[in-house]
Amino acid sequence: MNKDTLYNAVSVYRKSRVNALYFRNKTIDFMTFLSRVDEMADKLYHLGVRKESVVSLLSPNVPEAIVALYALSKIGATMSLLHPLLPKKVLEESLLETKTDFLLILDVLKKNYDGIDLPKTYYLSALLDLDPLSKLFFPLVYSKQLKGIDKTRYLHRIQHVPESFGTNEDADRGSILLRSGGTTGKSKTVVCNEHGINFVTRQSEKILCHPCKGHSMIGVLPVFHGFGLAMGIHAPLANEAASCLMISYDGKEIVRKIKEDKINVLLTIPYMADKLLKEKGFRGKKLRNLLSTFIGADKTELSLFRLFDERMKESGSVNRLLEGYGLTETITVNFVNTLKENKVGSVGKPLDGVLLRIVEGEDYEKDIGPDKVGRILISSPSVCLGYLNTPEEGQPFHYDKDGRKWLVTGDIGYRDKDGYLFFVNREKDVFKIAGYNVFPSEIEKMTNDYPEVHNSAAIPIKDKKHPYVVLYVRKEGKTKEKEFVEGLKSYLQDRLIRYSLPEKIVLVDEFPRTDIGKIDRRKLEELERKE
């Protein structure tokens, strides 16, 4: 039996006084953290949580949520990790789909789900880990959200009764459930195992190009996000380093933590990185505390790499902005640029043990070779076990003639002769006009090189009679709008074939964003259809 569980990977440090978590002004070392994990596991077991149980965890990154995560791993329960801002209807659907037995939810979120049928519910709280002044005002600030909560169901209030049960040592079973858009673009629940997470986190020092112990990585992406779970939370803890927890993105707090040497590795997405560059305090010698920064989850413009790296050079920091590639179906990154090996425009080389195949059409057996655009297939120990409650024909896998399992990613890209992967587009975002493949990413790349363009989003409108592209642009500059739009049209006409040319260019002050900061393309499409 594979014993490589999340709990086992961290519990080896139970005698360590090295810092494990930072939260607000609180510091928690490994000995204290693991003591809390063991106590929480006892409480959950006492309440009836078993290996056969499905437990949904609905919370941002507060210490008690991370404690619960590892306590559930110790018991061996199946964990359904949910977005802390999940709409009511989606939560109901998820609880039914996963057959959830228990719900662990942050207390201030409970009010959002009044009126729906919940399973056995117990409350987590940030109150335990606040400073005395914040603790004093917490009940006043959140009085509306906390009204009507059954205080006997707070996990920290439940009496600790030591329980005797065997620590889970099965890391191969599907014990992690993550929601995903799916490789087809339709929302699905992905079944992952704990060994797959550890496969990636075991390579942390090679990815970072520096020792982990004693350093700290930002933990702002919630655990429902594969990248946030595996790299922001588990990777540092599994390598005797700290995770600096944040409930949500806060540029000023990030700058403060960097200055205090409590963040040495940043994990970010383009939207957050762009906002961070605009923070007045994000410059100067204190940035030397940053050792590396990894970006993913959304397309990153080359201009952002240039601006970020220039800021680091000005500060005398070795840190650089490095891009990687992964999907929820691979839990986290499987390809990544490092400080030692990187190439501009690529998403990096595969991790040890990861295989890449670029294929044409449905011929999944034949790799078409370097510098040719095709479908991306990945074989990796971190590839998920499949989609929950989905028949075999709906699973995203191909088994080759040797029996090797490949994930059919639904993405398009190519590899160069040096082995770097270049992402081109999501296959679901590619559409045809007059039989010609139109790549929104290509349109955006050209647009973002035009003067005064801050960012753009090319949205395909799949009208049966007349498919077309709407280009949304956020500009920063003094050029008058009409003059800017006419100039951009002329610029694109010289660089794109006519089928890829946007029919409309719409200027926006800000882009609508998803809860993790990606451009909300669905809302932009809805906006156009309302016109």
LINQUI-V819492 format. One record per run of one state. SS is the DSSP state (H for helix, E for strand, C for the rest). FROM is the first residue (numbers start at 1). LEN is the number of residues. If there is no record, write none. Layout:
<<SS FROM LEN> <SS FROM LEN>>
This chain:
<<C 1 5> <H 6 6> <C 12 7> <E 19 5> <C 24 2> <E 26 4> <H 30 17> <C 47 7> <E 54 5> <C 59 4> <H 63 13> <C 76 2> <E 78 5> <C 83 5> <H 88 11> <C 99 3> <E 102 5> <H 107 7> <C 114 6> <E 120 5> <C 125 2> <H 127 3> <C 130 2> <H 132 10> <C 142 1> <H 143 4> <C 147 4> <H 151 3> <E 154 1> <C 155 19> <E 174 7> <C 181 7> <E 188 6> <H 194 8> <C 202 2> <H 204 5> <C 209 7> <E 216 4> <C 220 6> <H 226 12> <C 238 4> <E 242 4> <C 246 5> <H 251 9> <C 260 5> <E 265 4> <C 269 1> <H 270 8> <C 278 7> <H 285 5> <C 290 2> <E 292 4> <C 296 6> <H 302 14> <C 316 5> <E 321 6> <C 327 1> <H 328 3> <C 331 2> <E 333 4> <C 337 12> <E 349 2> <C 351 4> <E 355 6> <C 361 2> <E 363 1> <C 364 10> <E 374 6> <C 380 6> <E 386 2> <C 388 4> <H 392 3> <C 395 2> <E 397 3> <C 400 5> <E 405 11> <C 416 5> <E 421 6> <H 427 3> <C 430 1> <E 431 3> <C 434 2> <E 436 3> <C 439 1> <H 440 9> <C 449 4> <E 453 9> <C 462 6> <E 468 8> <C 476 5> <H 481 13> <C 494 4> <H 498 3> <C 501 3> <E 504 4> <C 508 5> <E 513 1> <C 514 5> <E 519 1> <C 520 1> <H 521 10> <C 531 1>>
